[in-house]
């Protein structure tokens, strides 16, 4: 029984690692674009905005087999609520979807995420 449990955990870890690698390039591209946005935002509002975007302090979701990468984090210092940013991939390039209801999409489709990396509690 113990061996079965250990095997199940090992298989789950391998599956998780493989799914992360499948979308790593797209996640990196979206994160780089988000960093550029954060830097620009910081230049305009120095006191209120964190200087850098830290992927380790954000939740990242992938939907529709990698078509969309969504980043949820708190770009403003002492922000009470996370903001959601969605990037659509077409021909290997990430495009920020400005008029897209990212939070609404997440709430409606969170069970359908192909990949999720939750580094922050959205209920904070």
N, CA, C and O atoms as CSV, one atom per row, in Angstrom:
chain,resi,resn,atom,element,x,y,z
A,1,UNK,N,N,0.825,-1.192,0.000
A,1,UNK,CA,C,0.000,0.000,0.000
A,1,UNK,C,C,0.873,1.262,0.000
A,1,UNK,O,O,0.598,2.227,-0.713
A,2,UNK,N,N,1.927,1.227,0.814
A,2,UNK,CA,C,2.826,2.371,0.894
A,2,UNK,C,C,3.528,2.596,-0.449
A,2,UNK,O,O,3.712,3.737,-0.871
A,3,UNK,N,N,3.922,1.502,-1.119
A,3,UNK,CA,C,4.578,1.615,-2.423
A,3,UNK,C,C,3.628,2.214,-3.451
A,3,UNK,O,O,4.039,3.014,-4.291
A,4,UNK,N,N,2.379,1.834,-3.385
A,4,UNK,CA,C,1.376,2.362,-4.308
A,4,UNK,C,C,1.218,3.873,-4.125
A,4,UNK,O,O,1.128,4.623,-5.097
A,5,UNK,N,N,1.187,4.301,-2.867
A,5,UNK,CA,C,1.069,5.727,-2.561
A,5,UNK,C,C,2.282,6.494,-3.086
A,5,UNK,O,O,2.130,7.556,-3.690
A,6,UNK,N,N,3.473,5.966,-2.861
A,6,UNK,CA,C,4.700,6.611,-3.316
A,6,UNK,C,C,4.719,6.697,-4.844
A,6,UNK,O,O,5.119,7.719,-5.401
A,7,UNK,N,N,4.295,5.647,-5.515
A,7,UNK,CA,C,4.245,5.657,-6.983
A,7,UNK,C,C,3.242,6.700,-7.485
A,7,UNK,O,O,3.513,7.405,-8.457
A,8,UNK,N,N,2.098,6.796,-6.830
A,8,UNK,CA,C,1.085,7.768,-7.237
A,8,UNK,C,C,1.613,9.195,-7.090
A,8,UNK,O,O,1.394,10.035,-7.962
A,9,UNK,N,N,2.298,9.460,-6.002
A,9,UNK,CA,C,2.879,10.784,-5.774
A,9,UNK,C,C,3.947,11.070,-6.831
A,9,UNK,O,O,4.006,12.179,-7.363
A,10,UNK,N,N,4.779,10.095,-7.135
A,10,UNK,CA,C,5.831,10.275,-8.136
A,10,UNK,C,C,5.232,10.560,-9.514
A,10,UNK,O,O,5.726,11.429,-10.233
A,11,UNK,N,N,4.195,9.852,-9.879
A,11,UNK,CA,C,3.546,10.062,-11.179
A,11,UNK,C,C,2.931,11.461,-11.235
A,11,UNK,O,O,3.025,12.147,-12.252
A,12,UNK,N,N,2.309,11.870,-10.150
A,12,UNK,CA,C,1.711,13.201,-10.096
A,12,UNK,C,C,2.776,14.287,-10.239
A,12,UNK,O,O,2.558,15.275,-10.940
A,13,UNK,N,N,3.912,14.116,-9.591
A,13,UNK,CA,C,5.000,15.096,-9.683
A,13,UNK,C,C,5.549,15.169,-11.101
A,13,UNK,O,O,5.830,16.257,-11.602
A,14,UNK,N,N,5.703,14.031,-11.744
A,14,UNK,CA,C,6.219,14.003,-13.119
A,14,UNK,C,C,5.226,14.671,-14.058
A,14,UNK,O,O,5.620,15.456,-14.921
A,15,UNK,N,N,3.954,14.370,-13.899
A,15,UNK,CA,C,2.928,14.975,-14.750
A,15,UNK,C,C,2.891,16.489,-14.576
A,15,UNK,O,O,2.741,17.218,-15.556
A,16,UNK,N,N,3.024,16.959,-13.365
A,16,UNK,CA,C,3.026,18.397,-13.091
A,16,UNK,C,C,4.242,19.054,-13.724
A,16,UNK,O,O,4.122,20.117,-14.333
A,17,UNK,N,N,5.385,18.450,-13.592
A,17,UNK,CA,C,6.615,19.013,-14.171
A,17,UNK,C,C,6.525,19.063,-15.687
A,17,UNK,O,O,6.977,20.032,-16.296
A,18,UNK,N,N,5.959,18.052,-16.299
A,18,UNK,CA,C,5.838,18.022,-17.752
A,18,UNK,C,C,4.876,19.091,-18.253
A,18,UNK,O,O,5.149,19.733,-19.267
A,19,UNK,N,N,3.766,19.292,-17.572
A,19,UNK,CA,C,2.806,20.291,-18.027
A,19,UNK,C,C,3.387,21.689,-17.890
A,19,UNK,O,O,3.108,22.552,-18.722
A,20,UNK,N,N,4.179,21.930,-16.871
A,20,UNK,CA,C,4.822,23.226,-16.687
A,20,UNK,C,C,5.785,23.490,-17.838
A,20,UNK,O,O,5.807,24.596,-18.379
A,21,UNK,N,N,6.571,22.506,-18.218
A,21,UNK,CA,C,7.531,22.656,-19.291
A,21,UNK,C,C,6.880,22.910,-20.633
A,21,UNK,O,O,7.444,23.598,-21.484
A,22,UNK,N,N,5.709,22.364,-20.824
A,22,UNK,CA,C,4.983,22.515,-22.083
A,22,UNK,C,C,4.665,23.984,-22.368
A,22,UNK,O,O,4.659,24.412,-23.522
A,23,UNK,N,N,4.403,24.747,-21.315
A,23,UNK,CA,C,4.002,26.137,-21.469
A,23,UNK,C,C,5.068,27.127,-20.996
A,23,UNK,O,O,4.810,28.330,-20.960
A,24,UNK,N,N,6.242,26.650,-20.640
A,24,UNK,CA,C,7.287,27.507,-20.063
A,24,UNK,C,C,7.648,28.678,-20.968
A,24,UNK,O,O,7.805,29.799,-20.486
A,25,UNK,N,N,7.783,28.442,-22.258
A,25,UNK,CA,C,8.162,29.504,-23.190
A,25,UNK,C,C,7.093,30.599,-23.224
A,25,UNK,O,O,7.414,31.787,-23.206
A,26,UNK,N,N,5.846,30.198,-23.273
A,26,UNK,CA,C,4.757,31.178,-23.321
A,26,UNK,C,C,4.649,31.935,-21.998
A,26,UNK,O,O,4.414,33.143,-21.990
A,27,UNK,N,N,4.818,31.242,-20.903
A,27,UNK,CA,C,4.782,31.898,-19.593
A,27,UNK,C,C,5.919,32.906,-19.486
A,27,UNK,O,O,5.721,34.007,-18.973
A,28,UNK,N,N,7.098,32.545,-19.962
A,28,UNK,CA,C,8.242,33.465,-19.933
A,28,UNK,C,C,7.986,34.698,-20.798
A,28,UNK,O,O,8.306,35.816,-20.393
A,29,UNK,N,N,7.416,34.503,-21.974
A,29,UNK,CA,C,7.123,35.642,-22.857
A,29,UNK,C,C,6.098,36.577,-22.225
A,29,UNK,O,O,6.259,37.797,-22.268
A,30,UNK,N,N,5.046,36.010,-21.640
A,30,UNK,CA,C,4.031,36.839,-20.981
A,30,UNK,C,C,4.631,37.553,-19.774
A,30,UNK,O,O,4.334,38.724,-19.537
A,31,UNK,N,N,5.464,36.864,-19.019
A,31,UNK,CA,C,6.109,37.468,-17.842
A,31,UNK,C,C,7.031,38.620,-18.243
A,31,UNK,O,O,7.076,39.648,-17.566
A,32,UNK,N,N,7.759,38.449,-19.334
A,32,UNK,CA,C,8.638,39.518,-19.812
A,32,UNK,C,C,7.833,40.752,-20.225
A,32,UNK,O,O,8.228,41.881,-19.936
A,33,UNK,N,N,6.719,40.532,-20.892
A,33,UNK,CA,C,5.856,41.658,-21.270
A,33,UNK,C,C,5.282,42.331,-20.030
A,33,UNK,O,O,5.159,43.554,-19.975
A,34,UNK,N,N,4.932,41.518,-19.033
A,34,UNK,CA,C,4.383,42.077,-17.801
A,34,UNK,C,C,5.440,42.892,-17.066
A,34,UNK,O,O,5.116,43.912,-16.458
A,35,UNK,N,N,6.690,42.463,-17.113
A,35,UNK,CA,C,7.780,43.216,-16.493
A,35,UNK,C,C,7.935,44.572,-17.168
A,35,UNK,O,O,8.150,45.576,-16.489
A,36,UNK,N,N,7.829,44.618,-18.492
A,36,UNK,CA,C,7.925,45.888,-19.213
A,36,UNK,C,C,6.787,46.820,-18.807
A,36,UNK,O,O,6.990,48.020,-18.620
A,37,UNK,N,N,5.584,46.253,-18.672
A,37,UNK,CA,C,4.431,47.045,-18.234
A,37,UNK,C,C,4.674,47.602,-16.833
A,37,UNK,O,O,4.408,48.775,-16.570
A,38,UNK,N,N,5.181,46.757,-15.940
A,38,UNK,CA,C,5.415,47.157,-14.547
A,38,UNK,C,C,6.460,48.269,-14.475
A,38,UNK,O,O,6.306,49.215,-13.701
A,39,UNK,N,N,7.507,48.164,-15.266
A,39,UNK,CA,C,8.555,49.186,-15.305
A,39,UNK,C,C,7.973,50.519,-15.773
A,39,UNK,O,O,8.267,51.568,-15.200
A,40,UNK,N,N,7.151,50.471,-16.811
A,40,UNK,CA,C,6.512,51.680,-17.331
A,40,UNK,C,C,5.566,52.285,-16.292
A,40,UNK,O,O,5.543,53.501,-16.104
A,41,UNK,N,N,4.800,51.447,-15.630
A,41,UNK,CA,C,3.872,51.897,-14.598
A,41,UNK,C,C,4.622,52.551,-13.438
A,41,UNK,O,O,4.178,53.555,-12.882
A,42,UNK,N,N,5.764,51.965,-13.085
A,42,UNK,CA,C,6.574,52.507,-11.992
A,42,UNK,C,C,7.115,53.898,-12.335
A,42,UNK,O,O,7.181,54.767,-11.466
A,43,UNK,N,N,7.497,54.110,-13.583
A,43,UNK,CA,C,8.007,55.422,-13.994
A,43,UNK,C,C,6.948,56.504,-13.818
A,43,UNK,O,O,7.267,57.641,-13.470
A,44,UNK,N,N,5.679,56.146,-14.059
A,44,UNK,CA,C,4.589,57.118,-13.949
A,44,UNK,C,C,4.119,57.351,-12.516
A,44,UNK,O,O,3.667,58.447,-12.184
A,45,UNK,N,N,4.220,56.336,-11.670
A,45,UNK,CA,C,3.680,56.410,-10.305
A,45,UNK,C,C,4.668,55.808,-9.310
A,45,UNK,O,O,4.359,54.799,-8.676
A,46,UNK,N,N,5.808,56.386,-9.166
A,46,UNK,CA,C,6.903,55.805,-8.391
A,46,UNK,C,C,6.529,55.344,-6.985
A,46,UNK,O,O,6.836,54.213,-6.609
A,47,UNK,N,N,5.880,56.188,-6.215
A,47,UNK,CA,C,5.622,55.847,-4.815
A,47,UNK,C,C,4.616,54.718,-4.651
A,47,UNK,O,O,4.713,53.927,-3.713
A,48,UNK,N,N,3.662,54.642,-5.551
A,48,UNK,CA,C,2.550,53.709,-5.391
A,48,UNK,C,C,2.765,52.346,-6.042
A,48,UNK,O,O,2.001,51.415,-5.788
A,49,UNK,N,N,3.782,52.218,-6.868
A,49,UNK,CA,C,3.940,51.022,-7.692
A,49,UNK,C,C,5.255,50.310,-7.402
A,49,UNK,O,O,6.309,50.940,-7.316
A,50,UNK,N,N,5.182,49.008,-7.255
A,50,UNK,CA,C,6.401,48.213,-7.115
A,50,UNK,C,C,7.233,48.351,-8.382
A,50,UNK,O,O,6.692,48.426,-9.486
A,51,UNK,N,N,8.543,48.382,-8.218
A,51,UNK,CA,C,9.437,48.612,-9.351
A,51,UNK,C,C,9.478,47.423,-10.319
A,51,UNK,O,O,9.550,47.606,-11.534
A,52,UNK,N,N,9.432,46.222,-9.774
A,52,UNK,CA,C,9.571,45.039,-10.623
A,52,UNK,C,C,8.407,44.078,-10.460
A,52,UNK,O,O,7.812,43.964,-9.387
A,53,UNK,N,N,8.101,43.397,-11.538
A,53,UNK,CA,C,7.147,42.301,-11.514
A,53,UNK,C,C,7.910,41.048,-11.118
A,53,UNK,O,O,8.934,40.729,-11.722
A,54,UNK,N,N,7.424,40.336,-10.112
A,54,UNK,CA,C,8.061,39.106,-9.662
A,54,UNK,C,C,7.116,37.939,-9.906
A,54,UNK,O,O,6.069,37.817,-9.271
A,55,UNK,N,N,7.509,37.097,-10.831
A,55,UNK,CA,C,6.692,35.932,-11.193
A,55,UNK,C,C,6.428,35.035,-9.986
A,55,UNK,O,O,5.418,34.333,-9.933
A,56,UNK,N,N,7.341,35.065,-9.025
A,56,UNK,CA,C,7.203,34.225,-7.833
A,56,UNK,C,C,6.131,34.754,-6.878
A,56,UNK,O,O,5.765,34.077,-5.917
A,57,UNK,N,N,5.635,35.949,-7.140
A,57,UNK,CA,C,4.587,36.540,-6.316
A,57,UNK,C,C,3.299,36.730,-7.119
A,57,UNK,O,O,2.488,37.605,-6.816
A,58,UNK,N,N,3.129,35.906,-8.137
A,58,UNK,CA,C,1.956,36.014,-9.009
A,58,UNK,C,C,1.355,34.634,-9.242
A,58,UNK,O,O,2.027,33.610,-9.120
A,59,UNK,N,N,0.091,34.641,-9.575
A,59,UNK,CA,C,-0.566,33.408,-10.006
A,59,UNK,C,C,-0.593,33.414,-11.524
A,59,UNK,O,O,-0.902,34.427,-12.151
A,60,UNK,N,N,-0.269,32.280,-12.097
A,60,UNK,CA,C,-0.195,32.167,-13.554
A,60,UNK,C,C,-1.084,31.023,-13.997
A,60,UNK,O,O,-1.035,29.922,-13.449
A,61,UNK,N,N,-1.904,31.312,-15.006
A,61,UNK,CA,C,-2.831,30.308,-15.525
A,61,UNK,C,C,-2.687,30.247,-17.040
A,61,UNK,O,O,-2.470,31.261,-17.703
A,62,UNK,N,N,-2.813,29.028,-17.574
A,62,UNK,CA,C,-2.776,28.826,-19.020
A,62,UNK,C,C,-4.102,28.195,-19.419
A,62,UNK,O,O,-4.555,27.231,-18.802
A,63,UNK,N,N,-4.718,28.751,-20.459
A,63,UNK,CA,C,-6.007,28.267,-20.936
A,63,UNK,C,C,-5.944,27.949,-22.426
A,63,UNK,O,O,-5.070,28.422,-23.152
A,64,UNK,N,N,-6.884,27.145,-22.846
A,64,UNK,CA,C,-7.106,26.833,-24.266
A,64,UNK,C,C,-5.834,26.330,-24.944
A,64,UNK,O,O,-5.434,26.811,-26.004
A,65,UNK,N,N,-5.212,25.346,-24.294
A,65,UNK,CA,C,-4.004,24.690,-24.802
A,65,UNK,C,C,-2.890,25.681,-25.151
A,65,UNK,O,O,-2.208,25.535,-26.165
A,66,UNK,N,N,-2.721,26.690,-24.293
A,66,UNK,CA,C,-1.638,27.640,-24.471
A,66,UNK,C,C,-1.997,28.883,-25.260
A,66,UNK,O,O,-1.133,29.728,-25.493
A,67,UNK,N,N,-3.230,29.018,-25.672
A,67,UNK,CA,C,-3.637,30.209,-26.432
A,67,UNK,C,C,-3.628,31.450,-25.548
A,67,UNK,O,O,-3.302,32.545,-26.007
A,68,UNK,N,N,-3.987,31.274,-24.276
A,68,UNK,CA,C,-4.031,32.392,-23.334
A,68,UNK,C,C,-3.161,32.101,-22.114
A,68,UNK,O,O,-3.209,31.006,-21.554
A,69,UNK,N,N,-2.369,33.087,-21.711
A,69,UNK,CA,C,-1.633,33.035,-20.448
A,69,UNK,C,C,-2.132,34.212,-19.624
A,69,UNK,O,O,-2.088,35.362,-20.062
A,70,UNK,N,N,-2.604,33.904,-18.427
A,70,UNK,CA,C,-3.152,34.920,-17.546
A,70,UNK,C,C,-2.254,35.066,-16.317
A,70,UNK,O,O,-1.824,34.079,-15.720
A,71,UNK,N,N,-1.984,36.308,-15.960
A,71,UNK,CA,C,-1.159,36.617,-14.794
A,71,UNK,C,C,-2.005,37.430,-13.825
A,71,UNK,O,O,-2.576,38.455,-14.195
A,72,UNK,N,N,-2.080,36.967,-12.589
A,72,UNK,CA,C,-2.794,37.701,-11.538
A,72,UNK,C,C,-1.783,38.066,-10.458
A,72,UNK,O,O,-1.104,37.196,-9.912
A,73,UNK,N,N,-1.688,39.349,-10.155
A,73,UNK,CA,C,-0.774,39.805,-9.102
A,73,UNK,C,C,-1.187,41.203,-8.662
A,73,UNK,O,O,-2.138,41.780,-9.190
A,74,UNK,N,N,-0.466,41.730,-7.698
A,74,UNK,CA,C,-0.763,43.053,-7.151
A,74,UNK,C,C,0.343,44.025,-7.568
A,74,UNK,O,O,1.381,44.092,-6.909
A,75,UNK,N,N,0.138,44.779,-8.652
A,75,UNK,CA,C,1.191,45.676,-9.147
A,75,UNK,C,C,1.387,46.922,-8.290
A,75,UNK,O,O,2.441,47.554,-8.343
A,76,UNK,N,N,0.390,47.270,-7.513
A,76,UNK,CA,C,0.484,48.461,-6.674
A,76,UNK,C,C,0.868,48.080,-5.255
A,76,UNK,O,O,0.441,47.043,-4.746
A,77,UNK,N,N,1.663,48.910,-4.625
A,77,UNK,CA,C,2.042,48.669,-3.232
A,77,UNK,C,C,0.777,48.729,-2.381
A,77,UNK,O,O,-0.086,49.580,-2.592
A,78,UNK,N,N,0.680,47.827,-1.432
A,78,UNK,CA,C,-0.463,47.762,-0.520
A,78,UNK,C,C,-1.792,47.591,-1.261
A,78,UNK,O,O,-2.833,48.041,-0.783
A,79,UNK,N,N,-1.757,46.948,-2.412
A,79,UNK,CA,C,-2.969,46.698,-3.193
A,79,UNK,C,C,-3.821,45.661,-2.468
A,79,UNK,O,O,-3.311,44.620,-2.055
A,80,UNK,N,N,-5.094,45.932,-2.314
A,80,UNK,CA,C,-5.987,45.009,-1.603
A,80,UNK,C,C,-6.429,43.857,-2.501
A,80,UNK,O,O,-6.728,42.768,-2.010
A,81,UNK,N,N,-6.471,44.087,-3.786
A,81,UNK,CA,C,-6.990,43.078,-4.702
A,81,UNK,C,C,-6.030,42.862,-5.869
A,81,UNK,O,O,-5.405,43.802,-6.362
A,82,UNK,N,N,-5.927,41.617,-6.296
A,82,UNK,CA,C,-5.069,41.296,-7.435
A,82,UNK,C,C,-5.688,41.831,-8.724
A,82,UNK,O,O,-6.908,41.926,-8.855
A,83,UNK,N,N,-4.831,42.170,-9.653
A,83,UNK,CA,C,-5.267,42.569,-10.987
A,83,UNK,C,C,-4.886,41.451,-11.944
A,83,UNK,O,O,-3.877,40.773,-11.747
A,84,UNK,N,N,-5.685,41.264,-12.969
A,84,UNK,CA,C,-5.504,40.169,-13.912
A,84,UNK,C,C,-5.096,40.729,-15.270
A,84,UNK,O,O,-5.661,41.712,-15.749
A,85,UNK,N,N,-4.103,40.083,-15.880
A,85,UNK,CA,C,-3.602,40.484,-17.186
A,85,UNK,C,C,-3.557,39.234,-18.070
A,85,UNK,O,O,-3.014,38.206,-17.666
A,86,UNK,N,N,-4.121,39.324,-19.261
A,86,UNK,CA,C,-4.172,38.162,-20.154
A,86,UNK,C,C,-3.423,38.461,-21.442
A,86,UNK,O,O,-3.556,39.530,-22.037
A,87,UNK,N,N,-2.634,37.480,-21.849
A,87,UNK,CA,C,-1.883,37.555,-23.095
A,87,UNK,C,C,-2.367,36.453,-24.018
A,87,UNK,O,O,-2.504,35.299,-23.612
A,88,UNK,N,N,-2.624,36.821,-25.258
A,88,UNK,CA,C,-3.036,35.846,-26.272
A,88,UNK,C,C,-1.831,35.560,-27.155
A,88,UNK,O,O,-1.084,36.463,-27.532
A,89,UNK,N,N,-1.661,34.282,-27.476
A,89,UNK,CA,C,-0.541,33.880,-28.318
A,89,UNK,C,C,-1.026,33.542,-29.716
A,89,UNK,O,O,-1.955,32.760,-29.919
A,90,UNK,N,N,-0.346,34.173,-30.674
A,90,UNK,CA,C,-0.632,33.914,-32.086
A,90,UNK,C,C,0.700,33.967,-32.821
A,90,UNK,O,O,1.444,34.941,-32.703
A,91,UNK,N,N,0.989,32.943,-33.560
A,91,UNK,CA,C,2.255,32.833,-34.291
A,91,UNK,C,C,3.460,32.981,-33.360
A,91,UNK,O,O,4.478,33.559,-33.742
A,92,UNK,N,N,3.338,32.455,-32.137
A,92,UNK,CA,C,4.435,32.454,-31.177
A,92,UNK,C,C,4.673,33.773,-30.464
A,92,UNK,O,O,5.626,33.899,-29.696
A,93,UNK,N,N,3.809,34.766,-30.711
A,93,UNK,CA,C,3.987,36.078,-30.090
A,93,UNK,C,C,2.870,36.351,-29.095
A,93,UNK,O,O,1.715,35.982,-29.309
A,94,UNK,N,N,3.247,37.012,-27.992
A,94,UNK,CA,C,2.283,37.354,-26.947
A,94,UNK,C,C,1.729,38.748,-27.201
A,94,UNK,O,O,2.474,39.692,-27.466
A,95,UNK,N,N,0.402,38.858,-27.116
A,95,UNK,CA,C,-0.253,40.153,-27.266
A,95,UNK,C,C,-1.157,40.370,-26.061
A,95,UNK,O,O,-2.001,39.530,-25.748
A,96,UNK,N,N,-0.973,41.505,-25.386
A,96,UNK,CA,C,-1.794,41.835,-24.226
A,96,UNK,C,C,-3.213,42.149,-24.693
A,96,UNK,O,O,-3.406,42.923,-25.630
A,97,UNK,N,N,-4.196,41.550,-24.042
A,97,UNK,CA,C,-5.596,41.780,-24.380
A,97,UNK,C,C,-6.159,42.842,-23.434
A,97,UNK,O,O,-6.600,42.533,-22.327
A,98,UNK,N,N,-6.137,44.077,-23.880
A,98,UNK,CA,C,-6.515,45.211,-23.038
A,98,UNK,C,C,-8.005,45.218,-22.689
A,98,UNK,O,O,-8.359,45.482,-21.540
A,99,UNK,N,N,-8.864,44.940,-23.632
A,99,UNK,CA,C,-10.316,45.022,-23.407
A,99,UNK,C,C,-10.916,43.671,-23.005
A,99,UNK,O,O,-12.123,43.467,-23.134
A,100,UNK,N,N,-10.103,42.780,-22.534
A,100,UNK,CA,C,-10.527,41.429,-22.168
A,100,UNK,C,C,-10.860,41.398,-20.680
A,100,UNK,O,O,-10.077,41.894,-19.870
A,101,UNK,N,N,-11.998,40.828,-20.303
A,101,UNK,CA,C,-12.380,40.716,-18.889
A,101,UNK,C,C,-11.653,39.512,-18.289
A,101,UNK,O,O,-12.225,38.430,-18.157
A,102,UNK,N,N,-10.400,39.715,-17.932
A,102,UNK,CA,C,-9.547,38.622,-17.453
A,102,UNK,C,C,-10.073,37.978,-16.182
A,102,UNK,O,O,-10.127,36.752,-16.087
A,103,UNK,N,N,-10.458,38.780,-15.216
A,103,UNK,CA,C,-10.937,38.229,-13.946
A,103,UNK,C,C,-12.230,37.441,-14.150
A,103,UNK,O,O,-12.400,36.367,-13.574
A,104,UNK,N,N,-13.126,37.963,-14.954
A,104,UNK,CA,C,-14.370,37.262,-15.254
A,104,UNK,C,C,-14.114,35.943,-15.974
A,104,UNK,O,O,-14.748,34.931,-15.676
A,105,UNK,N,N,-13.179,35.963,-16.926
A,105,UNK,CA,C,-12.829,34.738,-17.650
A,105,UNK,C,C,-12.258,33.705,-16.684
A,105,UNK,O,O,-12.610,32.526,-16.734
A,106,UNK,N,N,-11.373,34.166,-15.806
A,106,UNK,CA,C,-10.780,33.249,-14.827
A,106,UNK,C,C,-11.860,32.629,-13.939
A,106,UNK,O,O,-11.872,31.416,-13.726
A,107,UNK,N,N,-12.755,33.451,-13.428
A,107,UNK,CA,C,-13.794,32.945,-12.535
A,107,UNK,C,C,-14.702,31.933,-13.237
A,107,UNK,O,O,-15.154,30.967,-12.623
A,108,UNK,N,N,-14.962,32.155,-14.503
A,108,UNK,CA,C,-15.848,31.261,-15.260
A,108,UNK,C,C,-15.144,29.982,-15.707
A,108,UNK,O,O,-15.774,28.929,-15.807
A,109,UNK,N,N,-13.840,30.069,-15.977
A,109,UNK,CA,C,-13.114,28.944,-16.583
A,109,UNK,C,C,-11.987,28.378,-15.725
A,109,UNK,O,O,-11.170,27.611,-16.234
A,110,UNK,N,N,-11.914,28.729,-14.438
A,110,UNK,CA,C,-10.772,28.293,-13.625
A,110,UNK,C,C,-10.640,26.778,-13.558
A,110,UNK,O,O,-9.531,26.266,-13.404
A,111,UNK,N,N,-11.724,26.066,-13.668
A,111,UNK,CA,C,-11.666,24.600,-13.646
A,111,UNK,C,C,-11.107,24.030,-14.950
A,111,UNK,O,O,-10.706,22.867,-15.000
A,112,UNK,N,N,-11.080,24.851,-16.007
A,112,UNK,CA,C,-10.616,24.405,-17.316
A,112,UNK,C,C,-9.160,24.772,-17.598
A,112,UNK,O,O,-8.675,24.565,-18.711
A,113,UNK,N,N,-8.468,25.309,-16.611
A,113,UNK,CA,C,-7.077,25.730,-16.830
A,113,UNK,C,C,-6.208,24.524,-17.195
A,113,UNK,O,O,-6.296,23.471,-16.564
A,114,UNK,N,N,-5.377,24.690,-18.215
A,114,UNK,CA,C,-4.441,23.640,-18.626
A,114,UNK,C,C,-3.247,23.586,-17.683
A,114,UNK,O,O,-2.629,22.537,-17.500
A,115,UNK,N,N,-2.931,24.732,-17.089
A,115,UNK,CA,C,-1.802,24.825,-16.156
A,115,UNK,C,C,-2.102,25.947,-15.179
A,115,UNK,O,O,-2.656,26.981,-15.555
A,116,UNK,N,N,-1.739,25.739,-13.939
A,116,UNK,CA,C,-1.855,26.820,-12.959
A,116,UNK,C,C,-0.688,26.766,-11.989
A,116,UNK,O,O,-0.245,25.703,-11.554
A,117,UNK,N,N,-0.218,27.948,-11.676
A,117,UNK,CA,C,0.878,28.107,-10.723
A,117,UNK,C,C,0.432,29.192,-9.750
A,117,UNK,O,O,0.430,30.379,-10.078
A,118,UNK,N,N,0.060,28.771,-8.564
A,118,UNK,CA,C,-0.477,29.723,-7.596
A,118,UNK,C,C,0.558,30.029,-6.521
A,118,UNK,O,O,0.844,29.201,-5.656
A,119,UNK,N,N,1.108,31.228,-6.593
A,119,UNK,CA,C,2.133,31.669,-5.659
A,119,UNK,C,C,1.601,32.689,-4.667
A,119,UNK,O,O,2.327,33.131,-3.776
A,120,UNK,N,N,0.351,33.060,-4.816
A,120,UNK,CA,C,-0.222,34.083,-3.961
A,120,UNK,C,C,-1.661,33.727,-3.645
A,120,UNK,O,O,-2.365,33.139,-4.466
A,121,UNK,N,N,-2.082,34.084,-2.465
A,121,UNK,CA,C,-3.454,33.845,-2.062
A,121,UNK,C,C,-4.293,35.016,-2.551
A,121,UNK,O,O,-4.094,36.147,-2.108
A,122,UNK,N,N,-5.226,34.759,-3.458
A,122,UNK,CA,C,-6.043,35.827,-4.013
A,122,UNK,C,C,-7.030,36.408,-3.016
A,122,UNK,O,O,-7.620,37.458,-3.266
A,123,UNK,N,N,-7.211,35.739,-1.899
A,123,UNK,CA,C,-8.166,36.220,-0.894
A,123,UNK,C,C,-7.512,37.104,0.157
A,123,UNK,O,O,-8.161,37.476,1.135
A,124,UNK,N,N,-6.246,37.444,-0.022
A,124,UNK,CA,C,-5.537,38.268,0.969
A,124,UNK,C,C,-6.135,39.658,1.028
A,124,UNK,O,O,-5.674,40.497,1.802
